[in-house]
Amino acid sequence: MFDDIRSAITSGRLAVGTRLPAESQLATRYGVSRPIIREALRSLQTLGLTQTRTGSGTYVVTATPGPELRYGGYSARDLIEARPFIEVPAAGWAALRRTEQQLTRLLELCDEMDREEDPLKWVTLDSEFHSMIAESSGNAVFAKIVSDARDALMRQSELVNMMAQRRVASNVEHRRIVEAIAAASEEEAIAAMEAHLGQVKRVVTTIIGQD
């Protein structure tokens, strides 16, 4: 559904200035729920292809995605470059410093993400997961940085899952991180977070067309 609309825009079948059908019409046409439609529309807007005007609808504004993908105040490149220097060591410290309460919540989040089918609710859980790891590191700077970037991280997660169907794979990667934290293995936690962020980077660099 997302790929179909994106292709229609980039190919010119949906011309610049065209107003997209209402959420309910798109949901009926594609046989999906309205939350999935909302996620797709937000991802199209993140790519810069559309613009949603309050009370008016969503319109095609360009057939060519912009050269720099942005999530509010942060660019895709900002997050790709910064996250390994924040979340990887945070995972390592979390393996050494986490409390039992924090570990319990991380395990609960893994279970909830495994069960969650609603894409928006999953993204919210994903955001809490990464924030909880930063908090579990016992380092206030890591926790503050991840908290400040939380909205941008959610928008990136939403786009990555929409374009690459990464939700199930992310669930597996998240659980590996938590298993390492539970085992108090700094080395394994670092490796698991590096692997997870590496997969995210691979998808994002494909989207923005950079190596």
ABEGO torsion letter per residue (X at the ends): XAAAAAAAAAAGABBBGBBBBBAAAAAAAAGBBAAAAAAAAAAAAAAGABBBBBGAEBBBABABBBABBBBEABBAAAAAAAAAAAAAAAAAAAAAABBAAAAAAAAAAAAAAAABABAAAAAAAAAAAAAAAAAAAGBAAAAAAAAAAAAAAAAAAAAAAAAAGAAAAAAAAAAAAAAAAAAGBAAAAAAAAAAAAAAAAAAAAAAAGBX
